[in-house]
Amino acid sequence: MSFLNLLAATLIAVAPAATPQPAITLTADRLNVVTGQTVSLQSTITSSVGGFAHLNVTSLDGVYVDLEDWTKDVTQPVATDEESQQEWEVQAVNSGHFALYVVIIPPNGPLVVSPPVHLTVASRQTLDTGGALPVALAIPTILGLAVLATRLRPAR
């Protein structure tokens, strides 16, 4: 065996094994909700090296998104286990089309991004003004008649 072959065999034998890159899977790839509804989403991180997981919400329609309005747990620690799980509670604030995704921010190394969950949020009408006029007229009329009846009643 030549010196170069012996050197190459030695370097291969002592070279550290490549560590698998972390990967993120989410429990859904598409969700449909209405404004105000809260959904739960779980992420599983395999081959975790630790660090933090950060949830992101991005509008696909150009609607302004304030992340703190959508969820209270924006960032969660990631354990250095073979598998780490996080649960995310997200409340649909605006109607439209959005993408939810998780990013791992490791202590060292590149960022890892999950595939997106496409979230469609339908608007929900919370007030019906159709019956407002009769109520707006009836309540003051009833109160006025009650006051008038107590004033006209003879004193005892």
OpenMM code with the backbone's topology and positions (N, CA, C; nanometers):
from openmm import Vec3, app, unit

residues = "MET SER PHE LEU ASN LEU LEU ALA ALA THR LEU ILE ALA VAL ALA PRO ALA ALA THR PRO GLN PRO ALA ILE THR LEU THR ALA ASP ARG LEU ASN VAL VAL THR GLY GLN THR VAL SER LEU GLN SER THR ILE THR SER SER VAL GLY GLY PHE ALA HIS LEU ASN VAL THR SER LEU ASP GLY VAL TYR VAL ASP LEU GLU ASP TRP THR LYS ASP VAL THR GLN PRO VAL ALA THR ASP GLU GLU SER GLN GLN GLU TRP GLU VAL GLN ALA VAL ASN SER GLY HIS PHE ALA LEU TYR VAL VAL ILE ILE PRO PRO ASN GLY PRO LEU VAL VAL SER PRO PRO VAL HIS LEU THR VAL ALA SER ARG GLN THR LEU ASP THR GLY GLY ALA LEU PRO VAL ALA LEU ALA ILE PRO THR ILE LEU GLY LEU ALA VAL LEU ALA THR ARG LEU ARG PRO ALA ARG".split()
positions = [
    Vec3(0.0867, -0.1175, 0.0000),
    Vec3(0.0000, 0.0000, 0.0000),
    Vec3(0.0904, 0.1225, 0.0000),
    Vec3(0.0603, 0.2159, -0.0851),
    Vec3(0.1428, 0.3358, -0.0955),
    Vec3(0.1124, 0.4294, 0.0203),
    Vec3(0.2000, 0.5232, 0.0368),
    Vec3(0.1841, 0.6207, 0.1442),
    Vec3(0.0561, 0.7022, 0.1281),
    Vec3(0.0222, 0.7433, 0.0062),
    Vec3(-0.0987, 0.8228, -0.0176),
    Vec3(-0.2242, 0.7424, 0.0120),
    Vec3(-0.2263, 0.6148, -0.0256),
    Vec3(-0.3429, 0.5303, 0.0043),
    Vec3(-0.3588, 0.5124, 0.1547),
    Vec3(-0.2463, 0.4932, 0.2248),
    Vec3(-0.2504, 0.4776, 0.3699),
    Vec3(-0.2989, 0.6065, 0.4364),
    Vec3(-0.2527, 0.7222, 0.3884),
    Vec3(-0.2957, 0.8510, 0.4427),
    Vec3(-0.4451, 0.8734, 0.4185),
    Vec3(-0.4932, 0.8431, 0.2979),
    Vec3(-0.6355, 0.8589, 0.2663),
    Vec3(-0.7204, 0.7681, 0.3531),
    Vec3(-0.6797, 0.6437, 0.3725),
    Vec3(-0.7556, 0.5506, 0.4562),
    Vec3(-0.7596, 0.5988, 0.6001),
    Vec3(-0.6506, 0.6566, 0.6486),
    Vec3(-0.6453, 0.7069, 0.7854),
    Vec3(-0.7369, 0.8280, 0.8016),
    Vec3(-0.7353, 0.9188, 0.7053),
    Vec3(-0.8207, 1.0372, 0.7129),
    Vec3(-0.9676, 1.0007, 0.7084),
    Vec3(-1.0042, 0.9046, 0.6279),
    Vec3(-1.1437, 0.8609, 0.6206),
    Vec3(-1.1858, 0.7974, 0.7518),
    Vec3(-1.0963, 0.7220, 0.8137),
    Vec3(-1.1289, 0.6529, 0.9381),
    Vec3(-1.1480, 0.7495, 1.0536),
    Vec3(-1.0725, 0.8604, 1.0552),
    Vec3(-1.0843, 0.9535, 1.1679),
    Vec3(-1.1751, 1.0718, 1.1383),
    Vec3(-1.2258, 1.0837, 1.0163),
    Vec3(-1.3156, 1.1945, 0.9838),
    Vec3(-1.4457, 1.1780, 1.0602),
    Vec3(-1.4952, 1.2855, 1.1193),
    Vec3(-1.6203, 1.2740, 1.1948),
    Vec3(-1.7356, 1.2405, 1.1008),
    Vec3(-1.8272, 1.1617, 1.1522),
    Vec3(-1.9457, 1.1260, 1.0743),
    Vec3(-2.0308, 1.2508, 1.0556),
    Vec3(-2.0856, 1.2663, 0.9378),
    Vec3(-2.1706, 1.3819, 0.9098),
    Vec3(-2.2963, 1.3735, 0.9944),
    Vec3(-2.3241, 1.4818, 1.0665),
    Vec3(-2.4448, 1.4829, 1.1483),
    Vec3(-2.5629, 1.5174, 1.0596),
    Vec3(-2.6745, 1.4491, 1.0779),
    Vec3(-2.7916, 1.4794, 0.9949),
    Vec3(-2.8423, 1.6199, 1.0245),
    Vec3(-2.8901, 1.6847, 0.9213),
    Vec3(-2.9452, 1.8196, 0.9353),
    Vec3(-3.0833, 1.8123, 1.0012),
    Vec3(-3.1148, 1.9100, 1.0860),
    Vec3(-3.2486, 1.9118, 1.1453),
    Vec3(-3.3558, 1.9272, 1.0368),
    Vec3(-3.4705, 1.8700, 1.0621),
    Vec3(-3.5833, 1.8808, 0.9702),
    Vec3(-3.7091, 1.9106, 1.0513),
    Vec3(-3.7994, 1.9872, 0.9920),
    Vec3(-3.9237, 2.0262, 1.0601),
    Vec3(-4.0420, 1.9732, 0.9813),
    Vec3(-4.1335, 1.9069, 1.0511),
    Vec3(-4.2605, 1.8674, 0.9895),
    Vec3(-4.3732, 1.9306, 1.0707),
    Vec3(-4.4793, 1.9674, 1.0011),
    Vec3(-4.5963, 2.0275, 1.0647),
    Vec3(-4.7150, 1.9342, 1.0481),
    Vec3(-4.8126, 1.9437, 1.1381),
    Vec3(-4.9251, 1.8502, 1.1382),
    Vec3(-5.0248, 1.8725, 1.0262),
    Vec3(-5.0143, 1.9817, 0.9553),
    Vec3(-5.1088, 2.0089, 0.8463),
    Vec3(-5.0342, 2.0799, 0.7349),
    Vec3(-5.0910, 2.0748, 0.6156),
    Vec3(-5.0332, 2.1538, 0.5070),
    Vec3(-5.1316, 2.2580, 0.4554),
    Vec3(-5.2590, 2.2448, 0.4964),
    Vec3(-5.3619, 2.3405, 0.4549),
    Vec3(-5.4697, 2.3449, 0.5634),
    Vec3(-5.5106, 2.4669, 0.6016),
    Vec3(-5.6164, 2.4851, 0.7012),
    Vec3(-5.7135, 2.5910, 0.6519),
    Vec3(-5.8423, 2.5732, 0.6844),
    Vec3(-5.9468, 2.6706, 0.6524),
    Vec3(-6.0178, 2.7068, 0.7821),
    Vec3(-6.0208, 2.8359, 0.8148),
    Vec3(-6.0832, 2.8831, 0.9379),
    Vec3(-6.1605, 3.0102, 0.9087),
    Vec3(-6.2307, 3.0617, 1.0111),
    Vec3(-6.2982, 3.1908, 1.0005),
    Vec3(-6.2307, 3.2876, 1.0969),
    Vec3(-6.2482, 3.4152, 1.0728),
    Vec3(-6.1872, 3.5178, 1.1563),
    Vec3(-6.2268, 3.4968, 1.3019),
    Vec3(-6.1277, 3.5018, 1.3902),
    Vec3(-6.1518, 3.4835, 1.5330),
    Vec3(-6.1315, 3.3421, 1.5814),
    Vec3(-6.1291, 3.2463, 1.4916),
    Vec3(-6.1127, 3.1067, 1.5299),
    Vec3(-5.9671, 3.0786, 1.5676),
    Vec3(-5.9474, 2.9935, 1.6690),
    Vec3(-5.8139, 2.9540, 1.7124),
    Vec3(-5.7870, 2.8121, 1.6644),
    Vec3(-5.6688, 2.7927, 1.6077),
    Vec3(-5.6284, 2.6599, 1.5618),
    Vec3(-5.4998, 2.6206, 1.6332),
    Vec3(-5.4799, 2.4909, 1.6451),
    Vec3(-5.3601, 2.4368, 1.7071),
    Vec3(-5.2772, 2.3693, 1.5998),
    Vec3(-5.1491, 2.3962, 1.6010),
    Vec3(-5.0570, 2.3413, 1.5025),
    Vec3(-4.9375, 2.2849, 1.5775),
    Vec3(-4.8964, 2.1635, 1.5436),
    Vec3(-4.7812, 2.1029, 1.6080),
    Vec3(-4.6657, 2.0930, 1.5093),
    Vec3(-4.5447, 2.1190, 1.5592),
    Vec3(-4.4250, 2.1004, 1.4777),
    Vec3(-4.3394, 1.9941, 1.5446),
    Vec3(-4.2770, 1.9117, 1.4621),
    Vec3(-4.1845, 1.8092, 1.5099),
    Vec3(-4.0503, 1.8357, 1.4441),
    Vec3(-3.9483, 1.8489, 1.5272),
    Vec3(-3.8136, 1.8738, 1.4779),
    Vec3(-3.7312, 1.7491, 1.5038),
    Vec3(-3.6751, 1.6926, 1.3980),
    Vec3(-3.5904, 1.5744, 1.4114),
    Vec3(-3.4446, 1.6142, 1.3961),
    Vec3(-3.3570, 1.5350, 1.4544),
    Vec3(-3.2122, 1.5604, 1.4539),
    Vec3(-3.1830, 1.6998, 1.5080),
    Vec3(-3.2465, 1.7331, 1.6176),
    Vec3(-3.2377, 1.8670, 1.6743),
    Vec3(-3.1006, 1.8924, 1.7359),
    Vec3(-3.0496, 2.0118, 1.7131),
    Vec3(-2.9230, 2.0542, 1.7724),
    Vec3(-2.9477, 2.1604, 1.8801),
    Vec3(-3.0738, 2.1820, 1.9141),
    Vec3(-3.1081, 2.2833, 2.0141),
    Vec3(-3.1355, 2.4167, 1.9487),
    Vec3(-3.1406, 2.5196, 2.0300),
    Vec3(-3.1693, 2.6536, 1.9811),
    Vec3(-3.3127, 2.6919, 2.0076),
    Vec3(-3.3709, 2.7633, 1.9122),
    Vec3(-3.5079, 2.8107, 1.9275),
    Vec3(-3.5878, 2.7866, 1.8003),
    Vec3(-3.7176, 2.7630, 1.8180),
    Vec3(-3.8100, 2.7538, 1.7053),
    Vec3(-3.8939, 2.8805, 1.7065),
    Vec3(-3.9110, 2.9393, 1.5895),
    Vec3(-3.9839, 3.0659, 1.5776),
    Vec3(-4.0963, 3.0485, 1.4763),
    Vec3(-4.2200, 3.0777, 1.5183),
    Vec3(-4.3358, 3.0696, 1.4298),
    Vec3(-4.3508, 3.2004, 1.3533),
    Vec3(-4.3800, 3.1904, 1.2253),
    Vec3(-4.3996, 3.3082, 1.1407),
    Vec3(-4.5347, 3.2987, 1.0701),
    Vec3(-4.5994, 3.4126, 1.0528),
    Vec3(-4.7242, 3.4234, 0.9769),
    Vec3(-4.7009, 3.5282, 0.8695),
    Vec3(-4.7194, 3.4896, 0.7450),
    Vec3(-4.6980, 3.5800, 0.6331),
    Vec3(-4.8239, 3.5869, 0.5495),
    Vec3(-4.8636, 3.7076, 0.5114),
    Vec3(-4.9807, 3.7253, 0.4261),
    Vec3(-4.9426, 3.6986, 0.2815),
    Vec3(-5.0266, 3.6254, 0.2120),
    Vec3(-5.0078, 3.6013, 0.0697),
    Vec3(-5.0887, 3.7005, -0.0135),
    Vec3(-5.1669, 3.7870, 0.0554),
    Vec3(-5.2508, 3.8873, -0.0107),
    Vec3(-5.2009, 4.0299, 0.0120),
    Vec3(-5.0945, 4.0471, 0.0869),
    Vec3(-5.0446, 4.1807, 0.1166),
    Vec3(-5.1094, 4.2445, 0.2377),
    Vec3(-5.1856, 4.1686, 0.3159),
    Vec3(-5.2499, 4.2198, 0.4372),
    Vec3(-5.1433, 4.2333, 0.5460),
    Vec3(-5.1481, 4.3410, 0.6236),
    Vec3(-5.0532, 4.3609, 0.7328),
    Vec3(-5.0765, 4.2538, 0.8399),
    Vec3(-4.9689, 4.1925, 0.8869),
    Vec3(-4.9766, 4.0895, 0.9901),
    Vec3(-4.8909, 4.1325, 1.1082),
    Vec3(-4.9533, 4.1463, 1.2255),
    Vec3(-4.8801, 4.1703, 1.3499),
    Vec3(-4.8760, 4.0370, 1.4228),
    Vec3(-4.7600, 3.9749, 1.4254),
    Vec3(-4.7461, 3.8387, 1.4756),
    Vec3(-4.7970, 3.8222, 1.6185),
    Vec3(-4.7764, 3.9224, 1.7030),
    Vec3(-4.8200, 3.9122, 1.8428),
    Vec3(-4.9721, 3.9109, 1.8559),
    Vec3(-5.0448, 3.9584, 1.7537),
    Vec3(-5.1908, 3.9492, 1.7549),
    Vec3(-5.2358, 3.8069, 1.7229),
    Vec3(-5.1563, 3.7348, 1.6472),
    Vec3(-5.1927, 3.6011, 1.6020),
    Vec3(-5.1591, 3.4928, 1.7041),
    Vec3(-5.0515, 3.5084, 1.7773),
    Vec3(-5.0108, 3.4061, 1.8739),
    Vec3(-4.9322, 3.4691, 1.9877),
    Vec3(-4.9439, 3.4117, 2.1061),
    Vec3(-4.8679, 3.4625, 2.2205),
    Vec3(-4.7336, 3.3918, 2.2338),
    Vec3(-4.7216, 3.2718, 2.1769),
    Vec3(-4.5968, 3.1955, 2.1841),
    Vec3(-4.5259, 3.2018, 2.0501),
    Vec3(-4.4520, 3.3085, 2.0273),
    Vec3(-4.3843, 3.3277, 1.9004),
    Vec3(-4.2574, 3.2433, 1.8934),
    Vec3(-4.1851, 3.2335, 2.0037),
    Vec3(-4.0585, 3.1604, 2.0076),
    Vec3(-4.0621, 3.0586, 2.1204),
    Vec3(-4.0145, 2.9360, 2.0908),
    Vec3(-4.0090, 2.8297, 2.1903),
    Vec3(-3.8716, 2.7641, 2.1851),
    Vec3(-3.8193, 2.7212, 2.3006),
    Vec3(-3.6899, 2.6529, 2.2997),
    Vec3(-3.7019, 2.5152, 2.2333),
    Vec3(-3.5925, 2.4724, 2.1728),
    Vec3(-3.5867, 2.3412, 2.1085),
    Vec3(-3.4871, 2.2564, 2.1858),
    Vec3(-3.5306, 2.1403, 2.2312),
    Vec3(-3.4421, 2.0501, 2.3045),
    Vec3(-3.3397, 1.9880, 2.2090),
    Vec3(-3.2287, 1.9447, 2.2645),
    Vec3(-3.1249, 1.8817, 2.1821),
    Vec3(-3.1464, 1.7307, 2.1759),
    Vec3(-3.2678, 1.6888, 2.1640),
    Vec3(-3.3026, 1.5476, 2.1555),
    Vec3(-3.3050, 1.5038, 2.0097),
    Vec3(-3.3276, 1.3753, 1.9934),
    Vec3(-3.3434, 1.3228, 1.8575),
    Vec3(-3.4702, 1.3778, 1.7938),
    Vec3(-3.5734, 1.4031, 1.8795),
    Vec3(-3.6990, 1.4577, 1.8284),
    Vec3(-3.7542, 1.5550, 1.9312),
    Vec3(-3.7947, 1.6711, 1.8856),
    Vec3(-3.8488, 1.7748, 1.9728),
    Vec3(-3.9824, 1.8200, 1.9151),
    Vec3(-4.0821, 1.8389, 2.0028),
    Vec3(-4.2141, 1.8806, 1.9547),
    Vec3(-4.2556, 2.0113, 2.0209),
    Vec3(-4.3222, 2.0946, 1.9414),
    Vec3(-4.3765, 2.2209, 1.9899),
    Vec3(-4.5229, 2.2288, 1.9481),
    Vec3(-4.6005, 2.2962, 2.0314),
    Vec3(-4.7409, 2.3204, 1.9968),
    Vec3(-4.7607, 2.4700, 1.9859),
    Vec3(-4.8284, 2.5105, 1.8792),
    Vec3(-4.8520, 2.6517, 1.8508),
    Vec3(-5.0023, 2.6766, 1.8469),
    Vec3(-5.0494, 2.7751, 1.9229),
    Vec3(-5.1892, 2.8187, 1.9190),
    Vec3(-5.1939, 2.9476, 1.8371),
    Vec3(-5.2733, 2.9462, 1.7316),
    Vec3(-5.2809, 3.0611, 1.6413),
    Vec3(-5.4267, 3.1036, 1.6274),
    Vec3(-5.4527, 3.2341, 1.6466),
    Vec3(-5.5871, 3.2869, 1.6283),
    Vec3(-5.5900, 3.3685, 1.4999),
    Vec3(-5.6847, 3.3364, 1.4138),
    Vec3(-5.6993, 3.4066, 1.2862),
    Vec3(-5.7531, 3.5467, 1.3125),
    Vec3(-5.6736, 3.6468, 1.2817),
    Vec3(-5.7095, 3.7856, 1.3107),
    Vec3(-5.7705, 3.8535, 1.1886),
    Vec3(-5.7104, 3.8334, 1.0730),
    Vec3(-5.7560, 3.8980, 0.9499),
    Vec3(-5.8037, 3.7917, 0.8521),
    Vec3(-5.8926, 3.8323, 0.7607),
    Vec3(-5.9328, 3.7393, 0.6558),
    Vec3(-5.8342, 3.7491, 0.5409),
    Vec3(-5.8205, 3.6382, 0.4675),
    Vec3(-5.7290, 3.6341, 0.3540),
    Vec3(-5.6544, 3.5028, 0.3478),
    Vec3(-5.5452, 3.5036, 0.2738),
    Vec3(-5.4632, 3.3843, 0.2558),
    Vec3(-5.3269, 3.4087, 0.3203),
    Vec3(-5.2844, 3.3124, 0.4030),
    Vec3(-5.1620, 3.3288, 0.4804),
    Vec3(-5.0783, 3.2018, 0.4727),
    Vec3(-4.9514, 3.2159, 0.5071),
    Vec3(-4.8615, 3.1016, 0.5188),
    Vec3(-4.8051, 3.1023, 0.6602),
    Vec3(-4.8159, 2.9876, 0.7279),
    Vec3(-4.7556, 2.9691, 0.8594),
    Vec3(-4.6349, 2.8789, 0.8409),
    Vec3(-4.5235, 2.9146, 0.9019),
    Vec3(-4.4062, 2.8276, 0.8933),
    Vec3(-4.3193, 2.8480, 1.0170),
    Vec3(-4.2369, 2.7482, 1.0461),
    Vec3(-4.1499, 2.7500, 1.1626),
    Vec3(-4.0057, 2.7551, 1.1146),
    Vec3(-3.9258, 2.8363, 1.1824),
    Vec3(-3.7829, 2.8464, 1.1528),
    Vec3(-3.7060, 2.8048, 1.2767),
    Vec3(-3.6071, 2.7174, 1.2599),
    Vec3(-3.5183, 2.6821, 1.3708),
    Vec3(-3.4003, 2.7778, 1.3669),
    Vec3(-3.3733, 2.8378, 1.4803),
    Vec3(-3.2563, 2.9241, 1.4957),
    Vec3(-3.1593, 2.8454, 1.5844),
    Vec3(-3.0639, 2.7728, 1.5239),
    Vec3(-2.9737, 2.6888, 1.6019),
    Vec3(-2.8633, 2.7714, 1.6678),
    Vec3(-2.7942, 2.7132, 1.7682),
    Vec3(-2.6845, 2.7864, 1.8311),
    Vec3(-2.5717, 2.8162, 1.7320),
    Vec3(-2.5513, 2.7265, 1.6379),
    Vec3(-2.4559, 2.7522, 1.5297),
    Vec3(-2.5025, 2.6719, 1.4093),
    Vec3(-2.4731, 2.7208, 1.2934),
    Vec3(-2.5178, 2.6536, 1.1726),
    Vec3(-2.6278, 2.7315, 1.1041),
    Vec3(-2.6730, 2.6806, 0.9896),
    Vec3(-2.7736, 2.7533, 0.9113),
    Vec3(-2.9141, 2.7413, 0.9701),
    Vec3(-2.9989, 2.8366, 0.9331),
    Vec3(-3.1399, 2.8308, 0.9713),
    Vec3(-3.2064, 2.7159, 0.8973),
    Vec3(-3.3069, 2.6560, 0.9601),
    Vec3(-3.3846, 2.5496, 0.8972),
    Vec3(-3.5286, 2.5959, 0.8938),
    Vec3(-3.5925, 2.5882, 0.7756),
    Vec3(-3.7289, 2.6385, 0.7573),
    Vec3(-3.8213, 2.5228, 0.7221),
    Vec3(-3.9382, 2.5203, 0.7853),
    Vec3(-4.0370, 2.4160, 0.7567),
    Vec3(-4.1098, 2.4473, 0.6269),
    Vec3(-4.1749, 2.3463, 0.5706),
    Vec3(-4.2667, 2.3761, 0.4604),
    Vec3(-4.3836, 2.4586, 0.5155),
    Vec3(-4.4455, 2.5435, 0.4338),
    Vec3(-4.5530, 2.6296, 0.4852),
    Vec3(-4.6849, 2.5538, 0.5009),
    Vec3(-4.7646, 2.6029, 0.5945),
    Vec3(-4.9036, 2.5612, 0.6075),
    Vec3(-4.9852, 2.6736, 0.5458),
    Vec3(-5.0621, 2.6437, 0.4427),
    Vec3(-5.1452, 2.7447, 0.3779),
    Vec3(-5.2742, 2.7600, 0.4573),
    Vec3(-5.2974, 2.8809, 0.5067),
    Vec3(-5.4113, 2.9102, 0.5923),
    Vec3(-5.5048, 3.0052, 0.5190),
    Vec3(-5.6289, 2.9621, 0.4986),
    Vec3(-5.7308, 3.0466, 0.4380),
    Vec3(-5.8269, 3.0888, 0.5483),
    Vec3(-5.8403, 3.2200, 0.5670),
    Vec3(-5.9259, 3.2739, 0.6722),
    Vec3(-6.0424, 3.3462, 0.6062),
    Vec3(-6.1636, 3.2961, 0.6308),
    Vec3(-6.2851, 3.3596, 0.5785),
    Vec3(-6.3332, 3.4632, 0.6793),
    Vec3(-6.3888, 3.5727, 0.6301),
    Vec3(-6.4402, 3.6753, 0.7210),
    Vec3(-6.5728, 3.6296, 0.7799),
    Vec3(-6.6003, 3.6786, 0.8979),
    Vec3(-6.7251, 3.6461, 0.9668),
    Vec3(-6.7897, 3.7759, 1.0075),
    Vec3(-6.9141, 3.7947, 0.9661),
    Vec3(-6.9865, 3.9154, 1.0041),
    Vec3(-7.0363, 3.8971, 1.1459),
    Vec3(-6.9932, 3.9857, 1.2342),
    Vec3(-7.0290, 3.9707, 1.3752),
    Vec3(-7.1518, 4.0514, 1.4153),
    Vec3(-7.1858, 4.1561, 1.3408),
    Vec3(-7.3030, 4.2373, 1.3738),
    Vec3(-7.3994, 4.2391, 1.2562),
    Vec3(-7.5280, 4.2266, 1.2884),
    Vec3(-7.6300, 4.2361, 1.1858),
    Vec3(-7.7095, 4.3629, 1.2140),
    Vec3(-7.6987, 4.4598, 1.1257),
    Vec3(-7.7654, 4.5888, 1.1485),
    Vec3(-7.9089, 4.5891, 1.0986),
    Vec3(-7.9557, 4.4780, 1.0450),
    Vec3(-8.0909, 4.4724, 0.9894),
    Vec3(-8.1995, 4.5019, 1.0910),
    Vec3(-8.1844, 4.4601, 1.2171),
    Vec3(-8.2884, 4.4814, 1.3171),
    Vec3(-8.2583, 4.5961, 1.4116),
    Vec3(-8.1635, 4.6817, 1.3778),
    Vec3(-8.1219, 4.7878, 1.4695),
    Vec3(-8.2229, 4.9022, 1.4778),
    Vec3(-8.2882, 4.9379, 1.3688),
    Vec3(-8.3795, 5.0526, 1.3687),
    Vec3(-8.4985, 5.0326, 1.4631),
    Vec3(-8.5675, 4.9181, 1.4586),
    Vec3(-8.6788, 4.9015, 1.5536),
    Vec3(-8.6348, 4.9088, 1.6994),
    Vec3(-8.5180, 4.8526, 1.7307),
    Vec3(-8.4688, 4.8573, 1.8688),
    Vec3(-8.4332, 5.0010, 1.9058),
    Vec3(-8.3682, 5.0717, 1.8134),
    Vec3(-8.3267, 5.2096, 1.8404),
    Vec3(-8.4477, 5.3012, 1.8626),
    Vec3(-8.5608, 5.2704, 1.8019),
    Vec3(-8.6814, 5.3512, 1.8217),
    Vec3(-8.7630, 5.3041, 1.9408),
    Vec3(-8.7691, 5.1745, 1.9640),
    Vec3(-8.8558, 5.1201, 2.0683),
    Vec3(-8.8042, 5.1484, 2.2085),
    Vec3(-8.6748, 5.1348, 2.2329),
    Vec3(-8.6208, 5.1511, 2.3686),
    Vec3(-8.6443, 5.2930, 2.4219),
    Vec3(-8.6089, 5.3988, 2.3490),
    Vec3(-8.6371, 5.5336, 2.4032),
    Vec3(-8.7870, 5.5602, 2.4210),
    Vec3(-8.8709, 5.5063, 2.3317),
    Vec3(-9.0153, 5.5258, 2.3436),
    Vec3(-9.0683, 5.4607, 2.4706),
    Vec3(-9.0248, 5.3381, 2.4976),
    Vec3(-9.0699, 5.2664, 2.6187),
    Vec3(-9.0216, 5.3375, 2.7435),
    Vec3(-8.8965, 5.3821, 2.7438),
    Vec3(-8.8440, 5.4543, 2.8603),
    Vec3(-8.9194, 5.5859, 2.8818),
    Vec3(-8.9473, 5.6554, 2.7729),
    Vec3(-9.0216, 5.7817, 2.7833),
    Vec3(-9.1614, 5.7602, 2.8384),
    Vec3(-9.2312, 5.6562, 2.7918),
    Vec3(-9.3648, 5.6265, 2.8431),
    Vec3(-9.3609, 5.5872, 2.9901),
    Vec3(-9.2579, 5.5138, 3.0321),
    Vec3(-9.2459, 5.4744, 3.1724),
    Vec3(-9.2262, 5.5976, 3.2613),
    Vec3(-9.1422, 5.6906, 3.2183),
    Vec3(-9.1203, 5.8140, 3.2950),
    Vec3(-9.2489, 5.8955, 3.2996),
    Vec3(-9.3182, 5.9076, 3.1881),
    Vec3(-9.4428, 5.9835, 3.1809),
    Vec3(-9.5481, 5.9209, 3.2717),
    Vec3(-9.5568, 5.7884, 3.2745),
    Vec3(-9.6562, 5.7207, 3.3587),
    Vec3(-9.6282, 5.7445, 3.5067),
    Vec3(-9.5037, 5.7489, 3.5462),
    Vec3(-9.4745, 5.7731, 3.6883),
    Vec3(-9.5004, 5.9179, 3.7277),
    Vec3(-9.4882, 6.0100, 3.6353),
    Vec3(-9.5139, 6.1526, 3.6640),
    Vec3(-9.6634, 6.1811, 3.6705),
    Vec3(-9.7420, 6.1136, 3.5883),
    Vec3(-9.8850, 6.1401, 3.5860),
    Vec3(-9.9617, 6.0663, 3.6953),
    Vec3(-9.9011, 5.9729, 3.7573),
    Vec3(-9.9660, 5.8964, 3.8615),
    Vec3(-9.9923, 5.9847, 3.9830),
    Vec3(-10.1139, 5.9827, 4.0370),
    Vec3(-10.1438, 6.0720, 4.1509),
    Vec3(-10.0670, 6.0274, 4.2750),
    Vec3(-10.0249, 6.1245, 4.3527),
    Vec3(-9.9530, 6.0973, 4.4779),
    Vec3(-10.0494, 6.0469, 4.5822),
    Vec3(-10.0087, 5.9612, 4.6700),
    Vec3(-10.0966, 5.9063, 4.7724),
    Vec3(-10.0770, 5.9709, 4.9046),
] * unit.nanometer
topology = app.Topology()
chain = topology.addChain("A")
for resn in residues:
    res = topology.addResidue(resn, chain)
    for name in ("N", "CA", "C"):
        topology.addAtom(name, app.Element.getBySymbol(name[0]), res)
